[in-house]
Amino acid sequence: MAASTHTVTNQAPPLVGYDVFAADRALGEAVGRHLDPELLQEAREELSALGRTTGSAQVQEWGALANENPPRLRSHDRYGNRIDEVDFHPSWHRLLGKGVSAGLTSAWTRPGGHVRRAAGFVVWTQAEAGHGCPLSMTHAAVPALRADPALAAEWVPRLTATVYDQELRPAAQKAGVLFGMGMTEKQGGSDVRANTTQARPLAEDGTYALTGHKWFCSAPMSDGFLVLAQAPGGLTCFLVPRVLEDGTRNVFRIQRLKEKLGNRSNASGEVEFDGTWARRVGDEGRGVRTIIGMVAATRLDCVLGSAALMRQAVAQAIHHCTYREAFGGRLVDKPLMRNVLADLALESEAATTLAMRLAAAYDDGSEQERAFLRLAVPAAKYWVTKRCTPVAVEALECLGGNGYVEESGMPRLLRESPLNSIWEGAGNVQALDVLRALQREPGALDAYLREVGRARGADHRLDGAIKDLLTELADLDGIEARARRLVERIALVLQGSLLVRYAPPEVADLFCASRLGGDWGTGFGTLPHSLDLATVVERARPVA
């Protein structure tokens, strides 16, 4: 009998068949902290059910299939008629349908809705991030549409429904709809005031014909889109339905789909308007102000999405190192690997804790919390999304060559990781937005300082960081050139204050020592070795 040459040993089992929500202690604690007690049991049951679904082998296979089979544009039918449709793999529809039915577009319509929805978004998008785009835009369209009560009454009940209907037909015939957004154009990019798409008023009040283009339009099979165009009164927000009330297709020409680095399952296209019918949302000339509510909500989803990706990357790294043995013992027990894993876990928990605090501010809705969000959202969007890629790279490296192989799922996380830093305004856009808030809305800084001040006196390194930040804020000389440095400190101080108040002492101590106290190198795995790293790693370990 021939000797066996292929006995498989010392390989970690797949991280599958577990509750993604229950395994995330930082997320679970945030839900318990920010939800009213009477909502907590129901919310935890819902999130655990979603977590078990997310962690199932079937859903993980859906995520892989949706990315291996990217969307395909069909500009014309077999007879030569222009149809401008995009075909998706069935797994995409299964994922999107489950996300809608799980309430990931219905935060605005139930108590504690933003915290519950944010936690669900962090859990569910760990299965596959691309379909989070239409979920995010549909959720975020609600505050913009509320600028027009009549439009809100017509569309918001369908946007917040838990029914997914993928067919293209008039919105009035559908129980649930999805929304997209079109802001950027070739010549302007983030400078949307340079848009050239024209809006010509029609006879019916509030209706227009649009002519122009959009350089990026994600999820082009959605039922409606919020777009910016130049009306006679200036840049204005419009609602463009995909299908008109009489059942005919609106003029919505998809010129091509983008070939993207990551986010492969989601379609992003270049769209042309040529006499496209649209309804005005808000007043002429106030397009940016009207759509800014949508932008702010999608920016928060960028933070949530990055927190989700970091959590999944860290969970995979710790899981692998728990089972993999090298040099006479488990990798997770090796001092140097433990330092790397603790550092990654620290970054992940700080991101999750901050993201959930922002979601809670949306639920509160008070004037002070709105002022806090005005500064905290762009700062968090800047910092958390930028931390995502280095976390993904280091987590992949923890798996070694196994992590570099597509079957591990780590390359998909890595390709996805830069997206949220770019979407809804890249780093400089966020930094400049923070400066605008500081210069024009003093209440935003007051609310931020009140928030971080709640932890004052609890850690001397945090106190020192707050003092240094105040000194930097008092010096306005050359502030634009150092905006990134300032925004980074704003975000880190906020994360530190939240962890000091809410996280276990081991987590808060490590964060303050490294991120605020300077006892840290320039890469992961450079934490002070004398602190309790093992407890931090164990806290982040996903228990299957």
Secondary structure, 3 states (H helix, E strand, C coil): CCCCCCCCCCCCCCCCCCCCCCCCHHHHHHHHHHCCHHHHHHHHHHHHHHHHHHCCHHHHHHHHHHHHCCCEEEEECCCCCEEEEEECCHHHHHHHHHHHHCCCCCHHHCCCHHHHHHHHHHHHCCCCCCCHHHHHHHHHHHHHHCCCHHHHHHHHHHHCCCCCCCCCCCHHHCCCCCEEEECCCCCCCCCHHHCCCEEEECCCCCEEEEEEEEEEEECCCCCEEEEEEEECCEEEEEEEECECCCCCECCCEEEEECCCCCCCCCCEEEEEEEEEEEEEECCCCCHHHHHHHHHHHHHHHHHHHHHHHHHHHHHHHHHHHHHCEECCEEHHHCHHHHHHHHHHHHHHHHHHHHHHHHHHHHHHCCHHHHHHHHHHHHHHHHHHHHHHHHHHHHHHHHCHHHHHCHHHCHHHHHHHCCHHHHCCCCHHHHHHHHHHHHHHCHHHHHHHHHHHHCCCCCCHHHHHHHHHHHHHHHCCCCCCCCHHHHHHHHHHHHHHHHHHHHCCHHHHHHHHHHHHCCCCCCCCCCCCCCCCHHHHHHHHCCCC
